[in-house]
Structure formats: C-alpha cells, structure tokens
Amino acid sequence: MASSILNKYELARILGARSLQLSYGAPPLLEVKAGESAIDVARRELETGVIPLVVLR
C-alpha cells in the first residue's frame, strides 16, 4: 500500500528541485507575490498540487 504523504527527505528533494528550476527561469505555475522567494513559490505549488514532479518509491 503506497502512502501519499511525503517524508521529510522527499519533501526537501522536491522543494529543492522545483525552487532550483524557478531560480533558473522556469515559469511559476502560480501567481508570484512581491518579495516571495523561489522556495516559497515551490512550497505553495506543492501545497496546491500543481507542482509537476512525481515521487517514485
């Protein structure tokens, strides 16, 4: 049975990968607020479910 809950290592890997993509110029999938960092945008994308990354276990 697969769990849909990410462990802390998976969470760190996904947020790091997506924030790196954003910092290198990838288009954000949500509206970016003024003064918001790439890691904050990546976290909001993950929380809303629009992040384009998948964890294979």
C-alpha positions in Angstrom: 0.0 0.0 0.0 1.5 3.3 -1.1 1.3 6.3 1.1 0.5 9.7 -0.4 2.3 11.5 2.5 5.8 12.7 1.7 8.6 12.0 4.2 11.0 14.8 5.1 13.6 13.7 2.6 11.1 13.5 -0.3 9.7 16.9 0.7 13.2 18.5 0.8 14.2 16.9 -2.6 11.0 18.1 -4.3 11.1 21.6 -2.9 14.8 21.9 -3.7 14.4 20.7 -7.3 11.4 22.9 -8.0 12.9 26.0 -6.4 16.1 25.5 -8.5 14.0 25.3 -11.6 12.3 28.5 -10.7 15.5 30.3 -9.9 16.9 29.3 -13.3 13.9 30.9 -15.0 11.2 28.2 -15.2 7.7 29.8 -15.3 5.9 29.6 -12.0 2.6 27.8 -12.0 1.0 30.2 -9.5 0.9 33.9 -9.2 4.1 35.1 -7.5 3.6 37.7 -4.7 6.0 40.6 -4.3 9.1 39.6 -2.4 8.4 35.9 -2.5 11.4 33.6 -2.8 11.7 30.6 -5.1 11.4 28.2 -2.2 8.2 29.9 -1.1 6.7 29.6 -4.6 7.7 25.9 -4.7 6.1 25.3 -1.3 2.8 26.9 -2.4 2.9 24.9 -5.7 3.3 21.7 -3.7 0.6 22.6 -1.3 -1.9 23.4 -4.0 -1.0 20.3 -6.0 0.2 21.9 -9.2 3.8 21.0 -8.9 5.0 19.0 -12.0 7.1 16.5 -10.0 6.3 12.9 -9.0 7.9 10.7 -6.3 8.5 7.1 -7.4 9.1 4.7 -4.5 
